[in-house]
Amino acid sequence: MALALTQYAYLEQSQNHVHIEFSIPHHVMSSAVLNGGLVYANHLLNMKVPKVDSATELPAVTLAKYCSSFDWQGTAVGMMTAASMSSLRMAKVTEQGVELVVLVTSGLSNARRVGDYAEYRTMATDPDEVGTINIIVLTSAKLTDAASIEAILIITEAKAAALQDAKIMSPISNKIATGTGTDSVAVVSGHGPESISYCGKHVLFGEILGRLVMETVTSSIAWENMSSEDKKIYLREKP
């Protein structure tokens, strides 16, 4: 059964994916593998892949085929992760009529600090490591393009702060990690009637966004750091 995230966005989760369907197309700005950049989307997918992937086709092709297998019509924005879908954490706040929803899945097997020495030494290489902290943010408010970019800045800072607080280390530099080598982010703009032009640290939207991202990343990476036995107990007791 789908869970309503906002008036037009519905969440469905399985062991293999997190899928958000929009009843009307939404403006999505993302670093996604499939249809990344700035698009109007009908679907947003976070798909689980094996930690050791022997696939020879392009990731975007794999994601497109996966969407077709479920008959998801229209434009889909697609991310990949090796993280367990059990790491999904969600937070939602409604403030002054504006809804803000944050969803996070996390894997830490390729934690890195920005500026670490890169394994791939050519400028145009596509990495094949997996792990990944994937963050999806939705709002009912209509964001300007500049506000969507500013939201990505706040999301990135909040993720780095959460990793700092959790003392997640980069195995390359042995310093606090700021993310993983394959993180992805998507910001979904709503249809209003509220309009947001600024969402930095001086405004309420940015404050709430940053706090929600820090909380969800912190909770998600706590799952990643659980022992196997504790994970089994959590899943048994989960409502």
Beta strands, then each sheet from edge to edge (+ up, - down):
strand 1: 3-4
strand 2: 9-13
strand 3: 17-30
strand 4: 37-48
strand 5: 76-81
strand 6: 89-95
strand 7: 98-106
strand 8: 111-112
strand 9: 133-139
strand 10: 142-143
strand 11: 179-180
strand 12: 184-189
strand 13: 195-196
sheet 1: 1+ 2- 3+ 4- 5-
sheet 2: 1+ 2- 3+ 12- 9- 7+ 6-
sheet 3: 8+ 11-
sheet 4: 10+ 13+
end
